[in-house]
Amino acid sequence: MPPKRKSEVLAVDIDLTVDSKDASEEAGAKENAPLAAPEPATKKARASDVGEGSSSDAAKGKKGDKPWQSWRDVVLDGEEEGDLPIYDDCNDIRRKIRLLQKQPGFKITHWLKDIGNINNNSYQRFMKATGPSGGAENGTYYAAYVYFEKVRIFEGKKKTAKRIRNEQEYLAGLPKEDRRRQWVYMPV
């Protein structure tokens, strides 16, 4: 039965393993002591370049030694600000999404909600676009890239040769705009 008064909820914390004299001194010290600030949560491990020359056990894929419980725990440099450089083109992301859809029990609506509450119309527009830069300005492109990068790091997989080549060619990442739609002004 739940207590009826607030006074019944308060319980006296007595340690029976200590002498009564010591227990009363500790209780007095606890009452007079200032409240300690709670311990700050430990920061999540940053995964800047797992998979390329890293010798950590997390990169090798050992289940017990991973600092993360799921792909959501992986924190990428620049992710919080939204300026994470992208090194996979739109065709690569669409290919990865289609492979993901072939997994049994996969629901696209749940996945869109997990990666950033992406609208289904935006997703459909991105999937209908074509070309390596088609749909680059779409929010699905960035959110899906972040998801696949986190999963790659979580699973300890290495970067592809195309990815490494893009990192060397585009130091700031691929542009987030459709290169086919660029306007060219030609004076007459």
N, C-alpha and C positions, 0 to 999 in steps of 0.2 A: 504494500500500500504506500503511495507517495506521501511525503511529509506534508502536514497541513500548515505549518508556519515556517518562516525563514529561519528562525532560531533552531528548528529541528534539523535543518539542512546542514548547518555548520557542525562540523565534527572536530573534536580535539585530536590532533595528531601526536600520539605518544609513541616513542620508540622504546619497546620493552627490553631491548638488548643492552641498553645503557643504564648505568646506575641512576637512581632517581635524582640525585644531586646534579649530575651532569645533564640530565634531561631538562631540569628546570633552568639551568644556566643556558642551555642551547635554545630553549623556548624564548627566554628573555632576550638573547642575542638576535634571534629571528625577528622578534617584534620591533626592536630598536634599529635593526639594519635597514638601510634604504633598499627599495625594490631594485633588483638587478634588471638591466635591460635584457630582453630575450636575445639569444644567440642569433646572429644573422644567418640566413640560409647560405649554404656553400654555393659558390658560383658553379654553373655548369661548365663542363670542359669544352673549350673551343676547339673546333675541328677545322683548322685552316687548310691543311694539305694532307689529309690522311689518304693513304693509298699510293703515294709517290715517295718511295724511299723511306717511309716511316718504319721504324722497327718496333713500334709499340704492339702489345698483344691485342689491343682493340682493333688495330688495322689488320691483324692476321686472322681475325674472325673467331677468337676463342670466346665462347659464350660466357664463362664465369668471370672473365677479366674485363668485360666491357664496362665503361663508366656510365653507359646509358641503358635505360630499361626499354626504350622504344625509339623510333625515328624522331618522335616529337621532342625528345630530350637533347638532340644534337643542336648546337647553336653555331651558326655560320657567321664569319666576320662580315659585317655590313648588313646582316639580315634585319636587325631591328630598325635601321634607318631606311630600309627599302632600296638600297643602292648596291645590292649584291651583283657583282659582274657575272654576266651570263655567257657561258662558253659552248652551249649546245644550241644549234639552230632549231627553228620551228619544226622542220621535218623530223629531226631526232626526237623532239618532245612528243609529236603526234605518234611516231612509231612506238615510243615507250608507253604511251597511254593505250594504244591498241593492244599491245602485249599484256598490259595490266588488265584490260577488259576480258581477256581470255582466261583469266584465273577463275576457278570455280567459286561461286558465292560472292563475287565482286559486284558491288552496287555503285554505279557512277554517282548517284545523288549523295550517298554517304561520303564518298571520296571527295567530291567537290566541297562538301561542308567541312571536312577535315583539313583540307589544304588552304582554307581561307574564306569559306562561305562564298564560293564563286557561283554566280548566277548560271543556270543551265543554258540560257540564251547566249551568253557570252562564250560558254564552252562549245556550244554547237557552231557558232560563228568561227571560232578558232579551228575546230576540226574540219570545217568546210574550206578553209583557206588553203592555198597551195604555195609551194616554193619554200626555200630556206628562210625567207624573211616575211612570208605571208602570215599575218596574224601576230607579228612581233609586238605591236602596240596593245594587244589584248591582255587583260589581267590574268587570264588563264595561263598564258605563256610563262609569266614570271612565277606564279604560284606553283605551277606544275614543275618548273625547273628547280625551285627550292625544295619541293617534295622529293624529287628524284635524286637530288644532290644529297639530301639528308639520309635517304635510304641507302645510297651508295656508300656513304661514310659509315653508317650504322652497320651495314653488312661487311664492311672492310674490303670492298671491291676496288680494283685499280681503275685509273682513268684510261679511257680509250685513246688510241693513237690520234684520232680526229680531234678529240678534246684537247690533247696536249698541243697539237698543231694550232688550234684556235687560240689557246692561251698565249702561245708565242706570237701569233699574228695580231691578235686583238688584245693588247695589254689591259685596256679598260673594259673588256667584254664586248660582246656583239651589240650592235645598236638595237634599241628597243623600238624600232620603226620599220615599216615596210619600205625597203629600198626601191621597190618598183614604183612607189607612189610619189617619189620625190619630184618636185616641180623644178623645171628648168626654165629660166627666164632668158629669152633670146631677144635682144633689142633689134628693132628693124631699121 
